[in-house]
Structures are given as structure tokens and as C-alpha cells.
């Protein structure tokens, strides 16, 4: 049950944050825009890398908001320029 609640909260936060995609948030480095939120660091880095290879952005980095642990995924923000 605990895993279900954690996953539901994570999914809800990702869904609610999608409204902010494309808008500049205050926590990013100057010139960077938050592209999205992901549950795993390799997922964040993979999306950033593919976007860079497809010329959607020139650079990216992943910010750790909540690190992953044994019981649940974390929260990682992808910032792109």
C-alpha cells in the first residue's frame, strides 16, 4: 500500500508540473528552462541526451530534487538550453 501511495503522489506531482513545461522556473541556471520531471536519474539523462542529439536543445542537466531510495523513485528535473 505504501508503494502505491508513493507512486500516486509522484505521478500526481509529474502531471501537475507538466503545466509548467516550457516556462522558466526560478531554480534553474540562467538561460535554462525546465523541460520536465522524472522519477529516475537515468531516465532524466536519457531524455536530455536524446533531445540534444535531435537538436531540440544544445545542452541539458538533471537536478536532483529527491534522490531515489530502495522503496521509491526519486524526483529529477531536466533543465535544457
C-alpha positions as CSV (number, residue, x, y, z in Angstrom):
1,X,0.0,0.0,0.0
2,X,2.9,2.3,0.8
3,X,4.4,1.9,-2.6
4,X,1.0,2.7,-4.2
5,X,0.7,5.9,-2.2
6,X,4.3,7.0,-3.1
7,X,3.7,6.2,-6.8
8,X,0.4,8.0,-6.8
9,X,2.0,11.1,-5.2
10,X,4.9,11.0,-7.7
11,X,2.6,10.7,-10.7
12,X,0.3,13.5,-9.4
13,X,3.3,15.8,-9.0
14,X,4.6,15.0,-12.5
15,X,1.1,15.6,-14.0
16,X,0.7,18.8,-12.2
17,X,4.1,20.0,-13.2
18,X,3.5,19.4,-16.9
19,X,1.6,22.7,-16.9
20,X,4.9,24.4,-16.2
21,X,6.8,22.8,-19.2
22,X,8.2,25.5,-21.4
23,X,8.0,28.1,-18.7
24,X,11.1,29.3,-16.9
25,X,11.3,28.4,-13.2
26,X,13.3,30.2,-10.6
27,X,15.6,27.3,-9.6
28,X,17.3,26.7,-12.9
29,X,20.6,28.2,-14.1
30,X,20.3,31.4,-16.1
31,X,19.3,30.6,-19.7
32,X,17.8,27.1,-18.8
33,X,14.2,26.1,-18.9
34,X,12.7,23.1,-17.0
35,X,11.6,20.6,-19.6
36,X,10.1,18.0,-17.2
37,X,10.3,15.9,-14.1
38,X,11.4,12.3,-14.0
39,X,11.5,9.5,-11.3
40,X,14.9,8.1,-12.1
41,X,18.3,9.8,-12.9
42,X,19.0,7.6,-16.0
43,X,15.5,8.5,-17.3
44,X,16.3,12.2,-16.9
45,X,19.7,11.9,-18.5
46,X,18.4,9.8,-21.3
47,X,15.7,12.3,-22.3
48,X,18.2,15.1,-22.1
49,X,20.7,13.2,-24.3
50,X,18.1,12.3,-26.9
51,X,16.8,15.8,-27.1
52,X,20.4,17.1,-27.6
53,X,21.1,14.6,-30.3
54,X,17.8,15.5,-32.1
55,X,18.8,19.2,-31.9
56,X,15.8,20.1,-29.7
57,X,18.3,21.9,-27.3
58,X,22.0,22.5,-27.2
59,X,22.7,21.5,-23.6
60,X,21.0,20.0,-20.6
61,X,21.5,18.9,-17.0
62,X,19.5,17.0,-14.4
63,X,18.8,18.5,-11.0
64,X,18.2,16.0,-8.1
65,X,15.2,17.2,-6.1
66,X,14.6,14.0,-4.2
67,X,17.1,11.1,-4.6
68,X,15.9,7.6,-5.3
69,X,15.9,5.0,-2.5
70,X,15.2,1.3,-2.0
71,X,11.5,1.9,-1.6
72,X,10.6,4.5,-4.2
73,X,11.8,6.5,-7.2
74,X,13.1,10.0,-6.7
75,X,12.4,13.2,-8.4
76,X,14.7,14.7,-11.0
77,X,14.2,17.9,-13.0
78,X,15.6,18.1,-16.6
79,X,16.8,21.6,-17.4
80,X,17.5,22.5,-21.1
81,X,19.0,25.4,-23.0
